């Protein structure tokens, strides 16, 4: 019996089916081999042993975070035998700092939209805690404590005005910081170079880089406008005695005005007091001693000068030049200046370095190089003269004022030679001993 013949199309179907099965099996074997090889290789390597190219994929947020991590600068490291502490809580660059009048606190402001308040009693501790005040929708470029240490003022970078923060003490010893409902009105037309509050609490000064100084009351009303006629201002300040405001700039002098109030505390006028004359080029900066009887200045002519300002200026008596010294860095770059409370130590900063001088002898005592990773933005002694502080990157660095202790030793030794009263000699000897012990503890006692 003959078998029935299969149709031609069925034969073709079987043939192509077999081909499909063979192709599927080949692909499966290849995939399995590749998977085994991949698992046996390091993750960053291709099959040929070469490094695998990084994928350009990734989420937008991942790319942004990678870019932020890459751009964030590392904290600058600095060591020195006289370095007392480094305060490092800010995430942005610090532009200004201010010691409170009671000596208990240091305020710092940075472009991270915060103001931080540090306790000075923690400076020598291992950890340095700070209290944070947030500057909403802006950041502060300048900060100053009020005389009673219950508030501070800041200059807003974007708002171009003053803002007041009140400090309310909590039961746990910390503070709550509250901004007042309204900022000061906008009055300046040029960038601000400094702000200050008189220690009497009677007025506030703001200075801009044109030729304008404004005297305000505490409620935000302008009492007086001063035109310095210095082509441009580089620095301005209020004297610790609160009687004077002063400015320097393109001209080779420092101009000083008296802010006059009546017996009842009412504002009267601003009058010209005296000038510091003698520099041959623009003046970068100046400072007062704590008793306002001494002033120091540094100029583009490459010199610094110390002045006796305890004069009868109403009788046209001019300040006396006590000492002058060379500081060549001032001829090529902007400088910062700080004068110790007793006027015996002068600190000058240019770039990221600090030079410290004894004003009695005019000699350089210390030199701190590359203190910060960026240019120093502020320089100041604390109210006791124990520390010299500087800021420039994201840190504040505090130095022991060894030159100040040496100046006390020199002064006490000179006074002891002339003292005739025994009780006076004992008092001078005690001060001399304390200064010598402080230098010995710092390893800075000169033989």
C-alpha positions in Angstrom: 0.0 0.0 0.0 1.4 3.4 -1.0 1.9 6.1 1.6 0.2 9.4 0.7 2.6 12.1 -0.5 3.1 15.2 1.8 2.3 18.5 0.2 5.3 20.5 -0.9 4.5 23.5 1.4 4.6 21.2 4.5 8.2 20.2 3.7 9.3 23.8 3.4 7.7 24.6 6.7 9.6 21.8 8.5 12.9 23.0 6.9 12.5 26.6 8.1 11.4 25.5 11.5 14.6 23.5 12.0 16.6 26.6 10.9 14.8 28.7 13.5 15.5 26.2 16.3 19.2 26.1 15.4 19.5 29.9 15.4 17.8 30.2 18.8 20.2 27.7 20.3 23.2 29.5 18.9 22.1 32.8 20.3 21.4 31.3 23.7 24.9 29.7 23.8 26.4 33.1 22.9 24.5 35.0 25.6 25.4 32.4 28.2 29.1 32.6 27.4 29.0 36.4 27.5 27.3 36.4 30.9 29.8 34.0 32.3 32.7 36.1 31.0 31.2 39.3 32.4 30.7 37.8 35.8 34.3 36.7 35.8 35.7 40.1 34.9 36.2 43.3 37.0 33.3 45.6 36.6 35.3 48.4 34.9 36.7 46.2 32.1 35.6 45.3 28.6 35.6 41.8 27.1 39.0 42.5 25.4 40.6 43.5 28.7 40.5 47.3 28.1 38.9 49.7 30.5 35.2 50.2 30.0 34.2 53.7 29.0 32.2 55.6 31.5 28.6 56.0 30.5 27.4 59.5 29.9 24.0 58.6 31.4 22.8 59.2 34.9 20.1 61.3 36.4 20.3 65.1 36.3 20.4 65.2 40.1 23.4 62.8 40.2 25.3 65.0 37.7 24.6 68.1 39.7 25.8 66.5 42.9 28.9 65.3 41.2 29.6 68.8 40.0 29.0 70.4 43.4 31.4 67.9 45.0 34.0 68.6 42.4 33.7 72.4 42.7 33.7 72.5 46.6 37.2 73.6 47.7 39.0 71.6 50.3 39.5 73.3 53.7 42.9 75.0 53.9 45.2 73.6 56.5 47.5 75.8 58.6 49.7 75.2 61.6 51.8 77.5 63.8 53.1 77.4 67.4 51.0 80.5 68.2 47.8 79.2 66.6 45.2 79.0 69.4 42.2 77.7 67.5 40.5 77.4 64.1 36.7 77.9 64.0 35.2 75.9 61.1 31.4 75.7 61.0 30.7 77.9 58.0 30.1 76.2 54.6 30.7 79.4 52.7 33.5 82.1 52.7 33.6 84.3 55.7 33.6 88.0 54.9 33.4 89.7 58.4 33.6 89.1 62.1 33.1 91.2 65.3 33.9 90.7 69.0 31.2 91.7 71.5 31.9 94.5 73.8 31.6 92.2 76.9 34.3 89.9 75.4 32.0 86.9 75.6 31.2 86.3 71.9 32.5 86.5 68.4 30.1 86.9 65.4 30.9 85.8 61.9 29.0 86.1 58.7 29.5 84.2 55.4 27.9 83.7 52.0 26.2 80.5 53.2 23.3 82.7 54.4 24.2 82.3 58.1 25.6 84.4 61.0 27.3 82.3 63.6 27.9 83.3 67.3 30.9 81.7 69.0 31.6 81.7 72.7 35.1 83.0 73.4 35.5 80.8 76.5 35.5 77.8 74.1 38.4 79.0 72.0 41.0 76.8 73.8 38.6 73.8 73.9 38.9 70.8 71.6 35.5 71.5 70.0 34.1 74.9 69.0 30.3 75.1 69.0 28.4 78.0 67.5 24.9 79.3 67.4 23.4 79.9 64.0 21.2 82.7 62.8 19.7 82.3 59.3 19.6 85.2 56.9 16.5 84.5 54.8 16.7 84.9 51.0 20.0 86.8 51.3 23.4 86.7 53.0 25.3 89.1 55.2 28.6 90.7 54.2 29.2 92.7 57.4 28.1 92.1 61.0 28.3 94.2 64.2 27.2 93.6 67.8 25.1 96.1 69.6 26.7 97.7 72.7 24.4 95.7 75.1 25.1 92.5 73.2 21.4 91.8 72.9 21.3 92.4 69.1 23.5 92.6 66.0 23.2 94.3 62.7 24.1 92.9 59.3 24.5 94.4 55.8 22.5 92.4 53.2 24.4 91.5 50.0 21.4 91.5 47.7 19.1 93.8 49.7 21.7 96.5 50.0 20.5 97.6 53.4 20.8 97.0 57.1 18.9 94.3 59.0 18.7 94.1 62.8 18.6 90.7 64.6 17.5 90.6 68.2 19.1 88.0 70.5 16.7 86.4 73.1 18.3 84.1 75.7 16.7 80.7 76.2 16.5 78.7 79.4 19.2 76.3 78.1 21.7 79.1 77.8 21.4 79.4 74.0 19.9 82.2 72.0 17.0 82.7 69.6 17.6 85.1 66.8 14.8 87.1 65.3 15.0 89.6 62.5 13.0 92.8 63.0 10.0 93.2 60.7 11.4 96.0 58.6 14.9 96.6 57.3 16.5 100.0 57.1 15.6 102.1 54.0 18.0 102.0 51.0 20.1 105.1 50.8 23.5 104.2 49.5 24.3 104.3 45.7 27.6 102.5 45.8 28.9 99.2 47.4 29.2 99.3 51.2 32.7 99.0 52.7 31.9 99.1 56.5 29.2 99.4 59.1 29.5 100.2 62.8 27.5 101.0 66.0 28.6 103.6 68.5 29.4 102.1 71.9 27.0 104.6 73.4 24.2 103.1 71.3 23.3 106.6 70.0 24.0 106.1 66.3 25.0 103.7 63.5 27.5 104.5 60.7 27.4 103.1 57.2 30.1 103.8 54.6 30.1 103.2 50.8 32.9 103.1 48.3 32.0 106.4 46.7 32.5 109.3 49.2 29.5 108.8 51.4 29.2 108.2 55.1 25.7 108.1 56.7 24.9 108.6 60.3 21.7 106.9 61.4 19.7 106.7 64.6 18.7 103.2 65.8 15.3 103.4 64.2 16.6 103.8 60.6 16.4 107.5 60.1 19.4 109.3 58.6 20.8 112.0 61.0 23.6 113.3 58.8 25.3 112.6 55.4 29.0 113.2 55.2 30.9 113.7 51.9 34.5 112.7 52.6 35.8 114.3 49.4 38.4 111.5 49.1 37.4 110.5 45.5 36.6 107.1 46.9 36.5 105.5 50.4 38.5 102.4 51.3 37.6 102.2 55.0 35.6 103.9 57.7 35.0 103.4 61.4 33.6 104.7 64.7 36.1 105.4 67.5 35.6 103.2 70.7 34.8 106.4 72.7 31.9 107.0 70.2 32.8 110.7 69.7 34.4 110.3 66.3 33.8 108.8 62.8 36.8 108.6 60.4 37.4 107.6 56.9 40.3 107.0 54.5 40.5 106.6 50.7 42.3 107.8 47.6 43.8 110.8 49.3 46.9 110.4 51.5 45.2 111.3 54.8 42.7 110.0 57.3 39.8 112.4 58.0 38.1 112.5 61.4 34.7 114.1 62.4 33.1 114.5 65.8 29.4 113.4 66.1 27.9 115.8 68.5 24.9 115.2 70.8 23.2 117.4 73.3 23.0 116.9 77.1 19.7 115.2 76.7 21.0 112.8 74.1 19.6 114.5 71.0 21.6 114.7 67.9 23.0 118.1 67.0 25.6 118.0 64.2 28.7 116.5 62.7 31.8 118.7 62.7 35.4 118.3 61.4 37.8 117.3 64.2 41.3 116.6 62.8 43.3 114.8 60.1 46.2 112.3 60.1 48.6 113.8 57.5 51.9 112.5 56.4 51.4 109.6 54.0 52.4 110.2 50.4 49.8 107.9 48.8 46.3 106.5 49.3 45.5 105.1 52.7 44.3 101.5 52.8 43.0 101.2 56.4 43.3 102.6 59.9 42.4 101.6 63.5 41.9 103.1 67.0 43.2 101.9 70.3 40.6 101.0 72.9 40.9 104.4 74.6 40.8 106.3 71.3 44.1 108.0 72.2 46.1 106.2 69.5 45.5 105.6 65.8 47.4 103.6 63.3 47.3 103.8 59.5 48.8 101.9 56.5 49.2 103.4 53.1 50.0 102.6 49.5 53.3 104.4 50.0 54.5 101.2 51.8 54.5 102.6 55.3 52.5 102.3 58.5 52.2 105.0 61.1 51.2 105.3 64.7 49.7 108.5 66.0 48.9 110.2 69.3 45.4 111.6 68.8 44.9 112.8 72.4 45.1 116.4 71.3 43.1 119.7 71.7 41.7 119.6 68.2 39.3 122.4 68.9 42.4 124.5 69.5 43.7 123.4 66.1 46.2 121.1 67.6 47.2 118.3 65.2 47.9 114.6 66.1 51.5 113.7 66.8 53.4 111.1 64.8 54.9 108.6 67.2 56.3 105.9 65.0 56.6 104.9 61.4 57.6 101.6 59.8 58.0 99.9 56.5 55.4 97.5 55.0 56.3 97.0 51.4 53.3 94.7 50.6 51.1 97.8 51.1 52.5 99.3 47.9 51.2 96.6 45.7 48.0 95.2 47.3 45.1 96.2 49.6 45.8 95.8 53.3 43.9 95.1 56.5 45.0 96.6 59.8 44.3 95.8 63.4 45.6 97.7 66.5 45.7 96.0 69.9 43.5 97.5 72.6 46.5 99.0 74.4 48.0 100.3 71.1 51.3 98.4 71.6 50.8 95.8 68.8 50.0 96.4 65.2 48.9 93.6 62.8 48.9 94.0 59.0 47.4 91.6 56.5 47.8 91.4 52.8 46.9 88.5 50.6 46.8 85.5 52.9 49.7 86.6 55.2 49.9 88.5 58.5 52.8 90.6 59.8 52.8 91.7 63.5 54.8 94.7 64.8 55.8 96.1 68.2 54.7 99.8 68.0 57.1 100.9 70.8 60.1 99.8 68.8 58.7 99.6 65.3 60.1 96.1 64.8 58.4 93.1 63.2 57.7 90.4 65.9 55.8 87.7 64.0 55.0 86.7 60.4 52.3 84.2 59.6 52.4 83.0 56.0 49.5 81.5 54.0 47.1 81.6 56.9 44.0 81.1 54.7 43.3 79.5 51.4 42.1 82.9 50.1 42.8 86.6 50.8 42.2 87.7 54.3 38.9 89.6 54.5 39.0 90.8 58.2 41.5 91.2 61.0 40.9 92.0 64.6 42.1 91.8 68.2 39.7 90.7 70.8 38.7 93.2 73.5 41.2 91.8 76.0 44.1 91.8 73.5 44.7 88.1 74.2 44.0 87.0 70.7 44.4 88.1 67.1 41.7 86.8 64.8 41.7 86.6 61.0 39.2 85.2 58.5 39.5 84.7 54.7 38.1 81.3 53.6 35.6 79.2 55.5 37.5 79.5 58.8 38.5 81.9 61.5 42.0 81.5 62.9 42.9 82.8 66.3 46.5 83.5 67.4 48.0 84.0 70.8 49.1 87.6 71.1 52.7 86.8 72.1 54.0 90.2 70.9 51.5 91.8 73.3 52.9 89.9 76.2 56.5 90.9 75.2 55.4 94.5 75.0 54.0 94.3 78.6 57.3 92.8 79.7 59.3 95.7 78.2 56.9 98.3 79.7 56.9 96.8 83.2 60.7 96.4 83.2 61.0 100.1 82.3 58.5 101.2 84.9 60.1 99.1 87.6 63.4 101.0 87.2 61.7 104.3 87.8 59.3 103.2 90.5 60.0 104.5 94.0 56.9 103.3 95.9 57.1 99.7 97.2 53.4 99.0 96.6 53.8 100.2 93.0 56.8 98.0 92.5 54.9 95.0 93.8 52.0 95.7 91.4 54.4 96.1 88.4 56.3 93.0 89.4 53.0 91.0 89.4 52.1 92.2 85.9 55.6 91.4 84.7 55.5 87.9 86.2 52.1 87.2 84.6 53.4 88.3 81.2 56.6 86.2 81.4 54.6 83.1 82.5 52.2 83.6 79.6 55.2 83.8 77.1 56.8 80.7 78.7 53.6 78.7 78.3 53.5 79.6 74.6 57.2 78.8 74.1 57.7 82.4 73.1 59.9 83.8 75.9 62.9 85.4 74.3 66.2 85.0 76.1 
